[in-house]
């Protein structure tokens, strides 16, 4: 029995990087996992793979732009409709700018803040 057996987790930014590793680990520990991201192909492929290899076989993908409250609502509703509840949120989605701060255009700055700050706030 895994440490997360019977738990349901939603992981924002779950299609790659740290979020993908978290999704794999949660599934390995027995959680049902909702991989939520804007990378639809990667997220769907990962959910499919984890559904066949995880202990519970319960994994799905939900499109989620963390800057959009209605997409948060849909992702949470999908988790609850599919798995009956939602126990864990891993508010993982985040981006960075590859430029020096003083060279960063305002649009890039706004995007980073919208995803990293507003997106985290909306997920709570």
N, C-alpha and C positions, 0 to 999 in steps of 0.2 A: 504494500500500500504506500503510495506517494504522500508526501507532506501536504500536497494541495488537492488530494482526492476530494471530489465533491464541490470544489470551488470553481467559480467562473471568473475569468480575468479578461479585461479589455485592455489592449496594449496599443496606444497611439504611436504612430511611427513604427509599427511592428513589422513592416515588410523587408527591412534591411538593417544592417548595422547592429547597434546595441539592441534595438527593438526586436530584431529577428532572433538574436541570441536569447533574449528574455522569453520570447514566444516558445522557442525550442525547450528551454529549461522548465517553464511552467507546464508545458505539455508532458514533458518527461516526468514531472512530479505529480501528474494525474489531474491537472486542472483542465477544464474546458476553456478554450482560448478563442477570443475574438481578435483577429489581427486587423487593426484599423489604420488606414494609410491612404495616400493619394496615388500610390504606385500600384494600380489595379492589377496588372499582369503579375508582378512579383508577389503581391499579397495573395492573390488567388492561387498561384503555384505553391507558395509556402503552406497555405491552409490545406490544400489538397494533399501535399506531401505529409504534413503532420497528422492529418486525419487517418492516414494509412500506417503511420509508424509510431504514433503516441500510444500511451497506455489506455487512454479513454477513447481515442478515435474521434474525439469531439473538438473540431476546430473549424472556424469559418472566417471568411474575409468580409469586411464591411468598408466601403469607401468612406473616408473621413478627411475632410479639410478642417483642421482644428480651429481655423479662424471663423468657422461658420456654425453658429449655435444650432441651426436646424439639422445639420449633419451630425452633430453630437447627439441630438435627440434621437435621430434615426438609428445611429450606431447602438445606443443604449437600448432602445426599443427592440432592435434586432437581437441583441444578446438576451434580453429578458424573454422575448417571444420564443426564441430557440431553446434556451437552456433553463428558463424558469426563474432566473435571478441574475444578479451581478454582484459579486463580492469584492472584486479587486480592480482598481484602476492603476495602470502604469502609465502615467502622463509623460511619455517618452519623446514625442515628436519635437524636433528642434532643428534649427539650421544655423549657419554662421556665414559671415561674409569673408571672402578670401582677400579682402583689401585692407590696407592700413586704415585705421579709423579716420584720419583726416582726408583720405582719398575716397571714402565711401559715399556714394550718391545717396541722397535722401530716400529715394525709392527702396534701395537695398536696406537701409537702416529701418525703414518702416516695415518691410517684409520680415526682417529678423525679429523685431519687437512684436509684430502681430502673431507670428507663429510661436515664438518662445515665451512671451508673456501673456498675451491675450488668449492664445490657444490653451495654455496651461490653466488660466483662470476659468475659461468656459468649461473645461473638463471637470472642474471641481463641482 
